[in-house]
Amino acid sequence: MSEFQVAKRDRSEPSVAVAGRAVLVFVLFLGGIVLLGTGASGAGDVPWLWFAGGLVAVSLAFGIPMRQTSGR
């Protein structure tokens, strides 16, 4: 048979922190989509500000998980 073995993962942080970060990222992503839609529809006095805020929120939603992979 094969000699393949899966490398063991060291649990460096509690599961509650991982779950909290997952919820935060999900909220940032959905909030960013809402802000992008608000800015694109032209609602309010400064739609470009809502759109830019949406871009930042969606970027953070993708960037926070990527930050964790840099140490691996």
C-alpha positions in Angstrom: 0.0 0.0 0.0 0.9 3.7 0.0 3.2 5.3 2.5 1.2 8.6 2.4 0.6 10.2 5.7 -1.3 13.4 6.4 0.7 16.0 8.3 -0.7 16.8 11.7 -2.0 20.3 12.3 -1.0 22.1 15.4 -4.0 23.9 16.9 -2.6 27.3 17.6 -5.9 29.0 18.2 -9.2 28.0 19.8 -12.2 27.0 17.7 -14.2 30.0 19.0 -11.7 32.4 17.5 -11.8 30.7 14.1 -15.6 30.7 14.2 -15.7 34.3 15.2 -13.4 35.3 12.4 -15.5 33.3 9.9 -18.7 35.2 11.1 -16.8 38.5 10.8 -15.7 37.8 7.3 -19.2 36.7 6.2 -20.7 39.9 7.7 -18.0 42.1 6.0 -18.7 40.4 2.7 -22.5 40.8 2.8 -22.2 44.3 4.1 -19.8 45.2 1.3 -22.2 43.8 -1.3 -25.0 46.0 0.2 -22.7 49.1 0.2 -21.7 48.4 -3.4 -25.4 48.2 -4.4 -26.2 51.3 -2.5 -23.4 53.2 -4.2 -24.2 51.9 -7.6 -27.9 52.9 -7.3 -26.9 56.5 -6.7 -28.8 56.7 -3.4 -27.7 59.5 -1.0 -25.5 62.5 -1.5 -22.2 60.7 -2.0 -22.8 57.4 -3.8 -19.1 57.1 -4.6 -18.3 57.0 -0.9 -20.8 54.1 -0.4 -19.3 52.3 -3.4 -15.7 52.8 -2.1 -16.7 51.6 1.3 -18.2 48.5 -0.2 -15.0 47.8 -2.1 -13.0 48.1 1.1 -15.3 45.8 3.0 -15.3 43.1 0.3 -11.5 43.4 0.0 -11.2 43.0 3.8 -13.5 40.0 3.7 -11.1 38.3 1.3 -7.9 39.7 2.9 -8.5 38.6 6.5 -8.3 34.9 5.7 -5.3 35.4 3.5 -3.4 37.0 6.3 -3.6 33.8 8.2 -1.9 31.8 5.5 1.3 33.9 5.3 2.9 32.1 8.2 2.4 28.6 6.8 
